[in-house]
Amino acid sequence: MSLRPKRDGYYQNFMKLKFNNYYLLILWRLVLAYLLYSACRILFIACNYSLIENPSFSQIMRMMGGGLRFDTTAILYTNILYIFLSFLPLPYVKRPKFQKILKWLYVVVNFLAVSVNLADTAYFRFSFRRTSMTFFSEFTGGVKIGKILADSFVMYWYLFALAFVFLIVLIWLSGSYGKECRPLYSSTVGHDVKYYNATDYGPKFYIRQAIALIITVPLFIIGVRGGATRTTRPITLSNAGQYVERSTQTAAVLNTPFCLIRTIGKGKYTRQDFYKSYEEAEKYYTPMHSYDVGEDLNNDMLNITSSTPSKMNVVVLILESFGAENMDFLNPSLNKQFTPFLDSLSREGILCTNAFANGRKSIDAVPSVLASIPSLLTPFIVTPYANDRIHGLPYILDSLGYHTAFFHGAPDNSMGIKAVTHLCGVQNYYGKTEFNDDSQFDGAWGIWDEPFLQFVGRTVSTFKEPFFTGVFTVSSHHPFKVPAKYDKILPAGKTPLLKPVAYTDMALRKFFAYASKQPWFKRTIFVLSSDHGTFWKNAPQFANPIGNTRIPIIYYAPGFIKPQRYTSVTQQIDVMPTVLDMIGYKGKFFGFGNSIISEKHRTRFAINFTTDEFQMVRGEGDTLLVRGDKGLTAVYILSKDPTLQHNLLAPGSVSEGTKPSAGPYYGHEANPGIRDAECLHRQDEFFKAVIQQYVNRLIDNRVH
């Protein structure tokens, strides 16, 4: 690097920071971007210190360090054009005019990135989150945006002034390429002398550029994803949760360009105002729970005696890809040998035979099961609302004196589960790192289920009671392999998934065999649920938008839960309310689901989302309602039509053109799910209330 200005007019620039090494210049500019992002983060923390709950110095340092992950993704995305143009193996790349274009491309892009970061320094106090793409959906016209910007300029003039300072810094410190050139030829037009360097465009130049480009591509992919391992999922907003103590602090870890980029095409929630207010919607449905447990519980489901602990331990196991299709006890016509242990466990507890997942990905299951928050429209964790305060089951139990922990045998950042569990209130996380034996790593997703579940059992046995423990298995995931020693022993099925399912079932049997010998076992409620359904098409009743969300849910507590089959509709978001009822929780809480043992909340439903429509199963599982932007689009009677062949709202159906007030909808005996038009109307009113409560509460930051 040289600060000496050159005599040649060819290199004259009002900037004097010049680099003789071309690749060093590119690196320096990326480092400069990091420095400016960090400066914005420091300013953000300083200006919003009280709003992010007065973090300590050590907490701030953790935020700054964690923020580098998100800065990396944002910097690489925003500078993608500059980076790849810089490495093109073309003869004009290092010529002054092209270098000037690259410099100003870099300056403009990063000035805009810095500017939106600065804007959020002020805007955070109004939104309590980083700005995302949903910000633009809140404004329908340019006049309103223009007025906001005009008012903001007056109120926050100092931020605009600081943005101008940052622009000057960018122009000055971004530097330029200043290598001396040996003339290949020169031409003089007036006083203008042009030089072309023969050595710059020889074979070595093209080789260097090609090598640099080849190296840059994988590094770029690793950077934007947030990690290099196979198990790493693209970093999302919720990953910020692992670097903070309180959810309000996640905004300090994130940066605004990252939030904007990650929410493009996602989470474009618009208000659903079927009803004028939350209070009006609550006439049909409310996620607020404020009843006293013990007054309205179904005593046929629990065996509460004088010896029952006042605070039962809770263990929740989320099983990878254990869709109902793969369960022997839920699909005996297809499977008879893959889940013998779960089959036996289902006969000793509450087996939910009509259960549904609220999402379609592994990460969707965590907020659904642990916090009674479904993933609708888009996965909850990638929405701009993922860092709102979440008073999940671990959070509530922690307030009651429970030790809280979560086990997932994958690397820490796999699928963002560590971050989400932390936001839900989990205090202690155990993953591949804590297991500390890579010889048991499956080479893809994490530690094999058998050794990891034994690790879970041993570790839990050291916990002080009462405790909450969550477990997420990994082995029944693509590429659907099992340890070599079991490959010839375990049964193979019609689909590749079934052998890994059999392996995890065996691992669960060994886990429960160990747990049953521990003193805490008979004081523990176990909940088992799949994370999502599967998509194999060997069974037609599962090969449709609602069938492939069917999952098992089992509640098991020896001597406490009475064995039975629960045939009403239930879902993952019912787990938290149900567990709180089982342990005798008497406080208020927020959750979109309902307890299956509460007699007060009799409305049974399951809701999830397809590509562009909500779908809801009601009552005993007879009725499926599908709702799009323009209202109900389909109604099916699942008991008669499990493969969804007969949409009762389709042209030519008996219900075509029928209005809620038009009398009988269709025959009660033939269609037990819906008795008449008024019944359908009531079900749709409930459907709309659930949608409005979910969407609007996310927008209004009222998911707690």
Protein Blocks (a to p, Z undefined) as FASTA:
>chain_A
ZZbdcfblklgcfbfbdcfblklmmmmmmmmmmmmmmmmmmmmmmmmmmmnopaafklmm
mmmmmmmmmmmmmmmmmmmmmmmmmmpccfklmgmklmmmmmmmmmmmmmmmmmmmmmmm
mmmmmnopacdfklmmmpcbfklmmmmmmmmmmmmmmmmmmmmmmmmmmmmmnopafbdc
ddfbdcdehjaccdddfklmmmklmmmmmmmmmmmmmmmmmmmnopabfklccddfklmm
mmcfbfklmmmmpcfklmmmmmgoiaiacdddfbfbfklmmmmoccbdcbdehjlpcfkl
pccdfklcfbdcddddddehiafklpmklmmmlpcclmmmlmmmmmmmccdfbbccfbfb
fklmmmmmmnopacehiafklpcklmgccddfklmmmmnopacddddfbdfkgghlmmmm
mmnopabdcdfklnopaklpghlnmccfklmmmmmmmmmmmpccddddddddfklgcehi
adfklmmmpccdfbfklmmmmmmmmmmmmmmmmmmmpmklmmcccddddfbdcfbfkbfk
lmcfklmmgccdddddehkaccdddfbdcdfklmmmmmmmmnopabdcddfbdcfkbmkl
mcgcdddddfkbccddehjopaccdddfkocfbdcdfklmmnopacfkbghiakgoiafk
nopfbdfklmmmbmblmlmmmmmmmmmmmmmmmmmmmmnopaZZ
